[in-house]
Each structure stands twice: as C-alpha cells, then as structure tokens.
Amino acid sequence: MDLSQLPVRAMQVRESFNATAQAKNNRAWTREEVMQGFVGDVGDLMKLVMAKTGVRHADNVDHRLAHELSDCLWSVLVLAKLYDVNLEKKFLATVTEVEAKLARLE
C-alpha cells in the first residue's frame, strides 16, 4: 500500500469503529476522545521503549512496539483528517524548515 493511502485506510477503520459503537447504542468518539486514546497509546509506547532498553520488562517487545507505533500513526492520521490538516503537505514543509535551520547552524 502506498503511504498516501494510509489516511484513507485509517478513516475506514474509524468508520468501522463508529458503526460498531452505533450498533451497541454508543456514540462515535469525538476528536478529543481520539486524542485521549492517542495519549494512552503514547504512554504504552513509552513503556515498550523502556522495555526495549532494559529499564522495564515486557514480553514480545518488538511485536508490541511495532503495534503501538502503528496505533499512534493511526491516531495521528485520523486526527489530521478530523482537523482538516493536509499532513503530507505540512510534513514536507516542516521538514524543509528544519533542514533550513540545521543548515544555518553548520
């Protein structure tokens, strides 16, 4: 799958979550709740990074680390769509700005 298709796939999964919630008489998560989930995933990711460096113990660290990174990416992609941010365009602009700053420091 091309990277440009990831936001589409992420939103498809979000719609599936919403349909499941509606079938259970629950509501879809708000943007703020997606962000809260992201914060939780970042916390889980931090624990796995600590396990990877030997500070904590966790089984199956590499698999779980990859999973949490993917969870975090999903949240970022969905949040970008929900807030109408062209993530690809803004990422490229930000990287260009950082590169220019680094070039001035050399």
C-alpha atoms as an extended CHARMM CRD file, in Angstrom:
* protein
*
       106  EXT
         1         1  MET       CA              0.0000000000        0.0000000000        0.0000000000  PROA      1               0.0000000000
         2         2  ASP       CA              1.2470000000        3.4590000000       -0.8870000000  PROA      2               0.0000000000
         3         3  LEU       CA              1.7630000000        5.8280000000        2.0610000000  PROA      3               0.0000000000
         4         4  SER       CA             -0.7050000000        8.2910000000        0.5610000000  PROA      4               0.0000000000
         5         5  GLN       CA             -3.4250000000        5.6620000000        1.0500000000  PROA      5               0.0000000000
         6         6  LEU       CA             -2.8400000000        5.3470000000        4.7990000000  PROA      6               0.0000000000
         7         7  PRO       CA             -5.1880000000        8.2120000000        5.7690000000  PROA      7               0.0000000000
         8         8  VAL       CA             -7.9680000000        6.6340000000        3.6970000000  PROA      8               0.0000000000
         9         9  ARG       CA             -7.4630000000        3.2800000000        5.3980000000  PROA      9               0.0000000000
        10        10  ALA       CA             -7.2700000000        4.9130000000        8.8360000000  PROA      10              0.0000000000
        11        11  MET       CA            -10.6060000000        6.6590000000        8.2640000000  PROA      11              0.0000000000
        12        12  GLN       CA            -12.1650000000        3.4000000000        7.0490000000  PROA      12              0.0000000000
        13        13  VAL       CA            -11.1710000000        1.8040000000       10.3420000000  PROA      13              0.0000000000
        14        14  ARG       CA            -12.5870000000        4.7990000000       12.2240000000  PROA      14              0.0000000000
        15        15  GLU       CA            -15.8900000000        4.3640000000       10.3790000000  PROA      15              0.0000000000
        16        16  SER       CA            -15.9010000000        0.6930000000       11.3640000000  PROA      16              0.0000000000
        17        17  PHE       CA            -15.3600000000        1.7040000000       14.9960000000  PROA      17              0.0000000000
        18        18  ASN       CA            -18.2300000000        4.1790000000       14.6860000000  PROA      18              0.0000000000
        19        19  ALA       CA            -20.5540000000        1.5650000000       13.1640000000  PROA      19              0.0000000000
        20        20  THR       CA            -19.7070000000       -0.8850000000       15.9410000000  PROA      20              0.0000000000
        21        21  ALA       CA            -20.3440000000        1.7710000000       18.5830000000  PROA      21              0.0000000000
        22        22  GLN       CA            -23.6820000000        2.6930000000       16.9820000000  PROA      22              0.0000000000
        23        23  ALA       CA            -24.7330000000       -0.9740000000       16.8540000000  PROA      23              0.0000000000
        24        24  LYS       CA            -24.1090000000       -1.1180000000       20.6100000000  PROA      24              0.0000000000
        25        25  ASN       CA            -26.1080000000        2.0890000000       21.1640000000  PROA      25              0.0000000000
        26        26  ASN       CA            -22.9340000000        4.0650000000       21.8430000000  PROA      26              0.0000000000
        27        27  ARG       CA            -21.7380000000        7.1870000000       20.1060000000  PROA      27              0.0000000000
        28        28  ALA       CA            -18.6680000000        7.7100000000       17.9710000000  PROA      28              0.0000000000
        29        29  TRP       CA            -15.5740000000        9.0860000000       19.6390000000  PROA      29              0.0000000000
        30        30  THR       CA            -15.1270000000       12.8390000000       19.4010000000  PROA      30              0.0000000000
        31        31  ARG       CA            -11.8860000000       14.3680000000       18.1940000000  PROA      31              0.0000000000
        32        32  GLU       CA            -10.9490000000       14.9450000000       21.8180000000  PROA      32              0.0000000000
        33        33  GLU       CA            -11.5390000000       11.2860000000       22.6630000000  PROA      33              0.0000000000
        34        34  VAL       CA             -9.4000000000       10.1870000000       19.7200000000  PROA      34              0.0000000000
        35        35  MET       CA             -6.6940000000       12.4370000000       21.1860000000  PROA      35              0.0000000000
        36        36  GLN       CA             -7.1550000000       10.8820000000       24.6330000000  PROA      36              0.0000000000
        37        37  GLY       CA             -6.7010000000        7.4420000000       23.0740000000  PROA      37              0.0000000000
        38        38  PHE       CA             -3.5590000000        8.6880000000       21.3460000000  PROA      38              0.0000000000
        39        39  VAL       CA             -2.1350000000        9.9110000000       24.6560000000  PROA      39              0.0000000000
        40        40  GLY       CA             -2.7850000000        6.4700000000       26.1450000000  PROA      40              0.0000000000
        41        41  ASP       CA             -1.0510000000        4.8250000000       23.1900000000  PROA      41              0.0000000000
        42        42  VAL       CA              1.9490000000        7.1340000000       23.5890000000  PROA      42              0.0000000000
        43        43  GLY       CA              2.1540000000        6.0790000000       27.2470000000  PROA      43              0.0000000000
        44        44  ASP       CA              2.0740000000        2.4160000000       26.2050000000  PROA      44              0.0000000000
        45        45  LEU       CA              4.7300000000        3.1520000000       23.6000000000  PROA      45              0.0000000000
        46        46  MET       CA              6.9480000000        4.7570000000       26.2410000000  PROA      46              0.0000000000
        47        47  LYS       CA              6.6990000000        1.6530000000       28.4350000000  PROA      47              0.0000000000
        48        48  LEU       CA              7.7520000000       -0.5020000000       25.4970000000  PROA      48              0.0000000000
        49        49  VAL       CA             10.6650000000        1.7910000000       24.6440000000  PROA      49              0.0000000000
        50        50  MET       CA             11.7590000000        1.4360000000       28.2680000000  PROA      50              0.0000000000
        51        51  ALA       CA             11.4110000000       -2.3560000000       27.9730000000  PROA      51              0.0000000000
        52        52  LYS       CA             13.4420000000       -2.3160000000       24.7710000000  PROA      52              0.0000000000
        53        53  THR       CA             16.2880000000       -0.5940000000       26.6310000000  PROA      53              0.0000000000
        54        54  GLY       CA             16.0100000000       -2.9500000000       29.6270000000  PROA      54              0.0000000000
        55        55  VAL       CA             14.5200000000       -0.4980000000       32.1200000000  PROA      55              0.0000000000
        56        56  ARG       CA             11.1980000000       -2.3890000000       32.2290000000  PROA      56              0.0000000000
        57        57  HSD       CA             10.1530000000       -5.9210000000       31.4360000000  PROA      57              0.0000000000
        58        58  ALA       CA              7.6840000000       -6.8080000000       28.7140000000  PROA      58              0.0000000000
        59        59  ASP       CA              7.1470000000       -9.9650000000       26.7160000000  PROA      59              0.0000000000
        60        60  ASN       CA              7.2120000000       -9.8680000000       22.9260000000  PROA      60              0.0000000000
        61        61  VAL       CA              8.6330000000       -6.3290000000       22.9460000000  PROA      61              0.0000000000
        62        62  ASP       CA              9.4260000000       -5.9820000000       19.2430000000  PROA      62              0.0000000000
        63        63  HSD       CA              5.9520000000       -7.0920000000       18.1720000000  PROA      63              0.0000000000
        64        64  ARG       CA              4.2360000000       -4.8860000000       20.7530000000  PROA      64              0.0000000000
        65        65  LEU       CA              6.4570000000       -1.9010000000       19.9270000000  PROA      65              0.0000000000
        66        66  ALA       CA              5.5420000000       -2.1470000000       16.2490000000  PROA      66              0.0000000000
        67        67  HSD       CA              1.8630000000       -2.4480000000       17.1990000000  PROA      67              0.0000000000
        68        68  GLU       CA              1.9400000000        0.6720000000       19.4050000000  PROA      68              0.0000000000
        69        69  LEU       CA              3.7850000000        2.6680000000       16.7580000000  PROA      69              0.0000000000
        70        70  SER       CA              1.0390000000        1.6670000000       14.3180000000  PROA      70              0.0000000000
        71        71  ASP       CA             -1.6570000000        2.6450000000       16.8290000000  PROA      71              0.0000000000
        72        72  CYS       CA             -0.0130000000        6.0480000000       17.2490000000  PROA      72              0.0000000000
        73        73  LEU       CA              0.2320000000        6.5360000000       13.4940000000  PROA      73              0.0000000000
        74        74  TRP       CA             -3.4650000000        5.6610000000       13.1440000000  PROA      74              0.0000000000
        75        75  SER       CA             -4.3530000000        8.3160000000       15.7120000000  PROA      75              0.0000000000
        76        76  VAL       CA             -2.1970000000       10.9620000000       14.0040000000  PROA      76              0.0000000000
        77        77  LEU       CA             -3.7050000000       10.1720000000       10.6010000000  PROA      77              0.0000000000
        78        78  VAL       CA             -7.2730000000       10.2970000000       11.9460000000  PROA      78              0.0000000000
        79        79  LEU       CA             -6.6760000000       13.4840000000       13.9170000000  PROA      79              0.0000000000
        80        80  ALA       CA             -5.1940000000       15.1520000000       10.8390000000  PROA      80              0.0000000000
        81        81  LYS       CA             -8.3130000000       14.2590000000        8.8450000000  PROA      81              0.0000000000
        82        82  LEU       CA            -10.6800000000       15.3170000000       11.6400000000  PROA      82              0.0000000000
        83        83  TYR       CA             -8.9200000000       18.6900000000       11.9200000000  PROA      83              0.0000000000
        84        84  ASP       CA             -8.5900000000       19.0710000000        8.1330000000  PROA      84              0.0000000000
        85        85  VAL       CA             -4.7970000000       19.1340000000        8.1360000000  PROA      85              0.0000000000
        86        86  ASN       CA             -3.0270000000       18.1280000000        4.9400000000  PROA      86              0.0000000000
        87        87  LEU       CA             -0.4650000000       16.0580000000        6.7980000000  PROA      87              0.0000000000
        88        88  GLU       CA              1.6530000000       15.1840000000        3.7650000000  PROA      88              0.0000000000
        89        89  LYS       CA              1.9520000000       18.8290000000        2.7020000000  PROA      89              0.0000000000
        90        90  LYS       CA              2.5870000000       20.1020000000        6.2380000000  PROA      90              0.0000000000
        91        91  PHE       CA              5.1070000000       17.3500000000        6.9990000000  PROA      91              0.0000000000
        92        92  LEU       CA              7.1260000000       18.2040000000        3.9060000000  PROA      92              0.0000000000
        93        93  ALA       CA              7.0080000000       21.9260000000        4.7360000000  PROA      93              0.0000000000
        94        94  THR       CA              8.0690000000       21.2780000000        8.3320000000  PROA      94              0.0000000000
        95        95  VAL       CA             10.9630000000       19.0330000000        7.2980000000  PROA      95              0.0000000000
        96        96  THR       CA             12.1120000000       21.6930000000        4.8250000000  PROA      96              0.0000000000
        97        97  GLU       CA             12.0170000000       24.3140000000        7.6070000000  PROA      97              0.0000000000
        98        98  VAL       CA             14.0070000000       22.0680000000        9.9500000000  PROA      98              0.0000000000
        99        99  GLU       CA             16.5850000000       21.3650000000        7.2570000000  PROA      99              0.0000000000
       100       100  ALA       CA             16.9810000000       25.0970000000        6.6110000000  PROA      100             0.0000000000
       101       101  LYS       CA             17.5050000000       25.7600000000       10.3360000000  PROA      101             0.0000000000
       102       102  LEU       CA             20.0570000000       22.9620000000       10.5610000000  PROA      102             0.0000000000
       103       103  ALA       CA             21.9130000000       24.3110000000        7.5190000000  PROA      103             0.0000000000
       104       104  ARG       CA             22.2030000000       27.7070000000        9.2120000000  PROA      104             0.0000000000
       105       105  LEU       CA             23.7270000000       26.0500000000       12.2960000000  PROA      105             0.0000000000
       106       106  GLU       CA             26.5150000000       24.3910000000       10.3060000000  PROA      106             0.0000000000
